[in-house]
Amino acid sequence: MDTKPSIPMEVSWGNRKVLIGKGHPVVVQSMTNTETADVDKTTAQVLELAEAGSELVRITVNTPAAAQAVPLIRKKLDELGCEVPLVGDFHYNGHKLLTDYPECAKALSKYRINPGNVGKGKQHDKNFETLIDLAIKYDKPIRIGVNWGSLDQQLLASMMEENRQSDHPVSPNEVLRKALVRSAIESAEEAVKLGMPRHQIAISAKVSGVKELVDVYRRLNAQCDFPLHLGLTEAGMGLKGTVSTTAALSILLAEGIGDTIRVSLTPEPGQKRSAEVELACEILQALGIRNYEPKVISCPGCGRTSSTLFQELAQEAQIYIKERMKDWRKTCPGVENMTVAVMGCVVNGPGESAHSDIGLSLPGSGESPSAPVYIGGKKVASLKGESMSKDFHNLIEKYVQEKYSSKGK
């Protein structure tokens, strides 16, 4: 068995094409939390997520009003020049909404189907077949998205009973993990039998426990060839959510498991929805899988450093680079691979700065007030005084324009 389908999944809209699987870069996606029927708010949040780096944006389609809003949202995004593909998230009534609102079905670039809640018994099979038929009709790829919070209860009950009668029963948690994997793979294979092209199917089996997620996805990766979508289903809020998500996804991604990811953070009051996209990009960049913006290396500080000055200059460098990336992305291809160092004293400062593309080594306590700047491993300047931060930014800008600017090539 190939590790992935021979043809990558393509999710597209207009001129925008996102390829998933078969050696293509791991794709970042996210999901809105607005009421989809509110066209203006949903459009604004999709735009925010796309600008933050989300290559696919999923929206809830749960009511007739939401289904009617989808083509209007798509139209507004197109008018704003945002061609990010939209993924429809369907539960319980997706078969009916996609049937009754064909313009919604056409405006979406991909459908997410949860086999655990498309109906029970014969109705489950009928509704699932309807969803697959519609995906085939409109030539839309799908994700079979299993979730341990909404797992097919008939399948789970059957497997629990088999386990109870077994001569060698395993724990209920082990049965649950097996059921997740079985539901995802069997549903995907059923879609293929119904005529869905294999390369247009991705699967996921989300849980909210780190160890459980790692185990489930290792099993999926070993047992199927479909592209895998990774994500803790409920990561949590703040530091907890950040740590849990990073721990789970990093283990799997480092093992080469996962073709697309979503970070499911609970937003803190007042926090932008795009925070989850920023974390997803940071995880991929930290692992060396993809680069989104220049890496700023800075030391933690110690008794040698002038902490206030050091912290301010490191923060100002990050802010400056993030702000300039809005233009650099358009005119300076490759700049996302640049490394910038802001170091606090003479111990590791000069060496770390010399290993970076451009680095500043601040004077520590008791050291000369001069701050040497290194470019390409060579000392090119020494900065002093209140203009140190601005002068360093100017040197960064000059370096970027000389090395990456498409105008200068």
C-alpha positions as CSV (number, residue, x, y, z in Angstrom):
1,M,0.0,0.0,0.0
2,D,1.2,3.5,-0.9
3,T,1.5,5.8,2.1
4,K,-0.9,8.2,0.4
5,P,-3.1,8.2,-2.7
6,S,-1.1,8.6,-6.0
7,I,-2.9,11.8,-6.7
8,P,-3.1,14.6,-4.0
9,M,-6.4,16.0,-2.9
10,E,-7.1,19.3,-4.6
11,V,-9.3,21.9,-2.8
12,S,-9.7,25.0,-4.9
13,W,-11.7,28.1,-5.6
14,G,-11.1,30.5,-8.5
15,N,-7.3,30.7,-9.1
16,R,-6.5,29.3,-5.6
17,K,-5.5,25.7,-5.5
18,V,-4.6,23.9,-2.3
19,L,-3.0,20.4,-2.6
20,I,-3.1,18.0,0.3
21,G,-1.1,14.8,0.7
22,K,1.4,13.0,-1.5
23,G,4.5,15.0,-0.5
24,H,2.8,18.4,-0.5
25,P,3.4,20.9,2.4
26,V,1.2,20.4,5.5
27,V,-1.8,22.6,5.1
28,V,-3.1,24.9,7.9
29,Q,-6.8,25.3,8.2
30,S,-9.2,26.9,10.8
31,M,-12.9,27.4,11.5
32,T,-15.1,30.4,12.1
33,N,-17.1,30.7,15.3
34,T,-19.6,33.3,13.9
35,E,-23.2,32.5,13.1
36,T,-22.9,31.6,9.4
37,A,-26.2,33.2,8.7
38,D,-24.6,36.6,9.6
39,V,-23.0,37.1,6.3
40,D,-21.0,40.2,7.2
41,K,-19.5,38.9,10.4
42,T,-18.7,35.5,8.9
43,T,-17.1,37.1,5.8
44,A,-14.9,39.3,8.1
45,Q,-13.7,36.4,10.2
46,V,-13.0,34.3,7.2
47,L,-10.9,37.1,5.8
48,E,-9.1,37.5,9.2
49,L,-8.3,33.8,9.3
50,A,-7.1,33.7,5.7
51,E,-4.8,36.7,6.2
52,A,-3.3,35.1,9.2
53,G,-2.3,32.0,7.1
54,S,-5.3,29.7,7.1
55,E,-5.3,28.0,3.7
56,L,-8.8,26.5,4.1
57,V,-11.5,27.9,6.3
58,R,-14.4,25.8,7.6
59,I,-17.8,27.2,8.3
60,T,-20.8,25.7,10.0
61,V,-23.7,24.9,7.8
62,N,-26.5,23.8,10.1
63,T,-29.7,25.6,9.1
64,P,-31.5,26.7,5.9
65,A,-30.4,30.3,6.8
66,A,-26.8,29.2,7.0
67,A,-27.0,27.3,3.7
68,Q,-28.5,30.4,2.0
69,A,-25.8,32.6,3.4
70,V,-22.9,30.5,2.0
71,P,-23.0,31.7,-1.6
72,L,-23.4,35.3,-0.3
73,I,-20.3,34.9,1.8
74,R,-18.4,33.4,-1.1
75,K,-19.4,36.3,-3.3
76,K,-18.3,38.9,-0.8
77,L,-14.9,37.2,-0.3
78,D,-14.4,37.1,-4.1
79,E,-15.2,40.8,-4.3
80,L,-12.5,41.4,-1.7
81,G,-10.0,39.4,-3.6
82,C,-10.0,36.5,-1.1
83,E,-10.1,33.1,-2.8
84,V,-9.5,31.0,0.2
85,P,-11.5,27.8,-0.2
86,L,-14.5,27.3,2.1
87,V,-15.3,24.0,3.7
88,G,-18.8,23.2,4.8
89,D,-19.1,21.5,8.2
90,F,-22.2,19.3,8.2
91,H,-23.9,17.4,11.1
92,Y,-27.3,15.7,11.2
93,N,-28.9,17.5,8.2
94,G,-26.2,17.9,5.7
95,H,-27.8,15.6,3.2
96,K,-31.0,17.7,3.2
97,L,-29.3,21.1,3.2
98,L,-27.0,20.2,0.3
99,T,-30.0,18.8,-1.6
100,D,-32.3,21.8,-1.0
101,Y,-29.7,24.5,-1.5
102,P,-27.6,23.7,-4.6
103,E,-26.0,27.1,-4.7
104,C,-24.6,26.4,-1.2
105,A,-23.2,23.0,-2.5
106,K,-21.6,24.8,-5.4
107,A,-20.1,27.6,-3.4
108,L,-18.3,25.3,-1.0
109,S,-14.9,23.8,-2.0
110,K,-15.1,20.8,0.3
111,Y,-17.5,19.0,2.6
112,R,-16.8,17.7,6.1
113,I,-19.0,14.7,7.0
114,N,-19.3,13.2,10.4
115,P,-20.4,9.5,10.0
116,G,-21.4,9.5,13.7
117,N,-24.4,11.7,13.2
118,V,-25.8,11.3,9.7
119,G,-28.6,9.1,11.0
120,K,-29.2,5.6,12.5
121,G,-29.6,2.2,10.9
122,K,-30.9,2.3,7.3
123,Q,-31.4,6.0,7.5
124,H,-27.6,6.4,8.3
125,D,-26.7,4.5,5.1
126,K,-29.3,6.4,3.0
127,N,-28.1,9.8,4.3
128,F,-24.5,9.0,3.9
129,E,-25.0,7.8,0.4
130,T,-26.9,11.1,-0.4
131,L,-23.9,13.1,0.9
132,I,-21.5,11.1,-1.2
133,D,-23.7,11.4,-4.3
134,L,-23.8,15.2,-3.9
135,A,-20.0,15.4,-3.4
136,I,-19.6,13.4,-6.6
137,K,-22.2,15.5,-8.5
138,Y,-20.5,18.8,-7.6
139,D,-17.0,17.4,-7.8
140,K,-16.2,18.3,-4.3
141,P,-13.6,16.6,-2.1
142,I,-14.7,15.5,1.4
143,R,-13.3,14.9,4.9
144,I,-14.7,11.9,6.8
145,G,-14.4,13.5,10.3
146,V,-14.9,11.1,13.2
147,N,-15.0,12.5,16.7
148,W,-15.0,10.6,20.0
149,G,-17.7,13.0,21.3
150,S,-20.0,12.0,18.5
151,L,-18.9,8.5,17.5
152,D,-21.3,6.1,15.8
153,Q,-23.0,4.7,18.9
154,Q,-24.2,1.5,17.2
155,L,-20.7,0.7,16.1
156,L,-19.3,1.5,19.5
157,A,-22.0,-0.6,21.3
158,S,-21.4,-3.5,19.0
159,M,-17.6,-3.4,19.6
160,M,-18.1,-3.1,23.3
161,E,-20.3,-6.2,23.4
162,E,-17.8,-8.1,21.3
163,N,-15.1,-7.1,23.7
164,R,-17.2,-8.1,26.7
165,Q,-17.6,-11.6,25.3
166,S,-14.0,-12.0,24.2
167,D,-11.7,-14.4,26.0
168,H,-9.1,-11.6,26.2
169,P,-11.1,-8.3,26.7
170,V,-9.3,-5.0,26.6
171,S,-10.1,-1.7,28.4
172,P,-13.1,0.3,27.3
173,N,-10.7,3.1,26.3
174,E,-8.9,0.7,24.0
175,V,-12.2,-0.3,22.4
176,L,-13.0,3.4,21.9
177,R,-9.8,4.0,20.1
178,K,-10.3,1.0,17.8
179,A,-13.9,2.2,17.1
180,L,-12.6,5.6,16.1
181,V,-10.1,4.1,13.6
182,R,-12.6,1.6,12.3
183,S,-15.4,4.2,11.8
184,A,-13.1,6.6,9.9
185,I,-11.5,3.9,7.6
186,E,-14.7,2.0,6.9
187,S,-16.7,5.2,6.2
188,A,-14.0,6.3,3.8
189,E,-13.9,2.9,2.0
190,E,-17.7,3.0,1.8
191,A,-17.5,6.3,0.1
192,V,-15.1,4.8,-2.4
193,K,-17.5,2.0,-3.1
194,L,-20.2,4.5,-3.7
195,G,-18.1,6.1,-6.4
196,M,-16.1,8.8,-4.6
197,P,-12.6,9.1,-6.1
198,R,-10.1,7.9,-3.5
199,H,-7.9,10.9,-3.9
200,Q,-10.8,13.2,-3.0
201,I,-11.2,11.7,0.5
202,A,-9.3,12.8,3.7
203,I,-10.0,11.5,7.1
204,S,-9.7,12.5,10.7
205,A,-10.4,10.9,14.1
206,K,-10.3,13.6,16.7
207,V,-10.0,13.3,20.5
208,S,-9.2,15.7,23.2
209,G,-6.4,13.7,24.9
210,V,-2.8,14.1,23.8
211,K,-1.8,10.4,24.3
212,E,-5.0,9.2,22.8
213,L,-4.6,11.4,19.7
214,V,-1.1,10.2,19.1
215,D,-2.1,6.6,19.4
216,V,-5.2,6.9,17.2
217,Y,-3.3,8.6,14.4
218,R,-0.4,6.2,14.5
219,R,-3.0,3.5,13.9
220,L,-4.7,5.4,11.1
221,N,-1.4,6.0,9.4
222,A,-0.5,2.3,9.6
223,Q,-3.9,1.1,8.3
224,C,-4.9,3.5,5.5
225,D,-3.6,5.6,2.7
226,F,-5.9,8.6,3.0
227,P,-4.5,12.0,3.8
228,L,-4.9,12.7,7.5
229,H,-6.2,15.9,9.1
230,L,-4.8,16.4,12.6
231,G,-6.2,18.3,15.6
232,L,-7.2,17.9,19.2
233,T,-11.0,18.3,19.1
234,E,-11.1,20.5,22.3
235,A,-7.6,21.7,23.2
236,G,-8.6,24.1,25.9
237,M,-7.8,27.8,26.6
238,G,-4.6,29.8,26.9
239,L,-1.4,28.1,28.0
240,K,-3.1,24.7,28.5
241,G,-4.6,24.7,25.0
242,T,-1.3,25.8,23.5
243,V,0.8,23.2,25.3
244,S,-1.7,20.3,24.7
245,T,-2.0,21.1,21.0
246,T,1.8,21.6,20.5
247,A,2.6,18.4,22.3
248,A,0.2,16.3,20.3
249,L,0.7,17.7,16.9
250,S,4.5,18.0,17.2
251,I,4.9,14.3,18.0
252,L,2.9,13.2,15.0
253,L,4.3,15.8,12.6
254,A,7.8,14.9,13.6
255,E,7.0,11.3,12.7
256,G,5.7,12.4,9.3
257,I,2.1,11.8,10.2
258,G,-0.4,14.5,9.1
259,D,-1.2,16.3,5.9
260,T,-3.3,19.2,7.2
261,I,-3.8,20.6,10.7
262,R,-6.2,22.7,12.7
263,V,-5.6,24.1,16.2
264,S,-8.8,24.1,18.2
265,L,-8.1,26.7,20.9
266,T,-10.9,28.1,23.1
267,P,-10.5,31.8,22.5
268,E,-9.8,33.9,25.6
269,P,-12.2,36.9,26.1
270,G,-11.3,39.5,23.5
271,Q,-8.8,37.2,21.7
272,K,-8.8,37.1,17.9
273,R,-9.9,33.9,16.3
274,S,-6.8,34.0,14.2
275,A,-4.7,33.1,17.3
276,E,-5.3,29.5,16.5
277,V,-3.9,30.0,13.0
278,E,-0.8,31.7,14.3
279,L,-0.1,28.8,16.7
280,A,-0.5,26.3,13.9
281,C,2.0,28.2,11.7
282,E,4.4,28.5,14.7
283,I,4.3,24.7,15.3
284,L,5.1,23.9,11.6
285,Q,7.9,26.5,11.6
286,A,9.4,25.3,14.9
287,L,9.6,21.8,13.5
288,G,11.2,23.0,10.3
289,I,8.3,21.8,8.2
290,R,7.2,25.2,6.8
291,N,8.4,28.8,7.2
292,Y,6.0,31.6,7.4
293,E,8.1,34.5,8.5
294,P,11.7,35.2,9.6
295,K,12.7,33.5,12.8
296,V,13.7,35.8,15.6
297,I,16.1,34.1,18.0
298,S,16.6,35.7,21.5
299,C,18.0,34.4,24.7
300,P,16.0,34.2,28.0
301,G,18.2,36.7,29.8
302,C,20.2,36.3,32.9
303,G,22.2,38.3,35.5
304,R,24.5,39.5,32.8
305,T,21.8,41.1,30.7
306,S,20.1,44.5,31.0
307,S,16.7,42.9,30.9
308,T,14.6,45.9,30.1
309,L,16.7,47.0,27.1
310,F,17.1,43.4,25.9
311,Q,13.4,42.6,26.2
312,E,12.4,45.8,24.5
313,L,14.8,45.4,21.5
314,A,13.8,41.7,21.0
315,Q,10.1,42.6,21.1
316,E,10.6,45.6,18.8
317,A,12.5,43.5,16.3
318,Q,9.7,40.9,16.2
319,I,7.0,43.6,15.8
320,Y,9.0,45.3,13.0
321,I,9.4,42.1,11.1
322,K,5.8,41.0,11.5
323,E,4.6,44.4,10.2
324,R,7.0,44.5,7.3
325,M,6.0,40.9,6.2
326,K,2.8,42.4,4.8
327,D,4.9,43.9,2.0
328,W,7.8,41.5,2.1
329,R,5.6,38.5,1.2
330,K,4.7,40.3,-2.0
331,T,8.1,41.6,-3.1
332,C,10.7,39.5,-1.3
333,P,10.2,35.8,-1.9
334,G,12.2,33.6,0.4
335,V,12.4,36.2,3.2
336,E,10.4,33.8,5.5
337,N,13.6,31.7,5.7
338,M,15.7,34.5,7.2
339,T,17.0,34.1,10.8
340,V,17.5,37.2,13.0
341,A,19.2,37.1,16.4
342,V,18.8,39.5,19.3
343,M,21.2,38.3,22.0
344,G,21.7,39.8,25.5
345,C,25.4,39.6,26.3
346,V,28.9,38.5,25.2
347,V,28.6,34.8,26.3
348,N,26.5,33.4,23.4
349,G,25.7,36.7,21.7
350,P,28.4,37.0,19.1
351,G,28.4,33.4,18.2
352,E,24.6,33.1,17.9
353,S,24.5,36.4,15.9
354,A,27.2,35.1,13.6
355,H,25.2,31.9,12.9
356,S,22.1,34.0,11.9
357,D,21.5,35.8,8.7
358,I,21.7,39.1,10.7
359,G,22.2,39.4,14.4
360,L,22.7,41.9,17.1
361,S,24.6,41.2,20.3
362,L,23.7,43.6,23.0
363,P,26.2,44.7,25.6
364,G,25.7,42.9,28.9
365,S,26.3,44.3,32.4
366,G,29.9,45.5,32.7
367,E,30.6,45.1,29.0
368,S,31.4,47.8,26.4
369,P,28.3,49.8,25.5
370,S,28.8,48.9,21.9
371,A,26.4,46.4,20.2
372,P,28.0,44.6,17.3
373,V,25.9,43.6,14.3
374,Y,26.7,40.5,12.2
375,I,25.5,39.8,8.7
376,G,26.4,36.5,7.1
377,G,28.8,35.7,9.9
378,K,30.8,39.0,9.5
379,K,30.7,42.0,11.8
380,V,29.4,44.9,9.8
381,A,28.6,47.6,12.3
382,S,28.4,48.6,16.0
383,L,25.4,50.3,17.4
384,K,25.1,52.6,20.3
385,G,22.6,55.0,22.0
386,E,18.9,55.6,21.9
387,S,18.6,54.9,18.2
388,M,19.9,51.4,18.5
389,S,16.6,49.7,17.8
390,K,15.8,51.9,14.8
391,D,19.3,51.5,13.4
392,F,19.0,47.7,13.7
393,H,15.7,47.8,11.9
394,N,17.2,49.8,9.1
395,L,20.0,47.2,8.7
396,I,17.4,44.4,8.6
397,E,15.5,46.3,5.9
398,K,18.6,46.9,3.8
399,Y,19.6,43.2,4.1
400,V,16.2,42.0,3.0
401,Q,16.1,44.3,0.0
402,E,19.5,43.3,-1.1
403,K,19.1,39.6,-0.7
404,Y,15.4,38.9,-1.3
405,S,13.8,41.8,-3.2
406,S,12.5,40.7,-6.6
407,K,13.0,44.2,-7.9
408,G,16.8,43.9,-7.2
409,K,17.1,40.6,-9.0
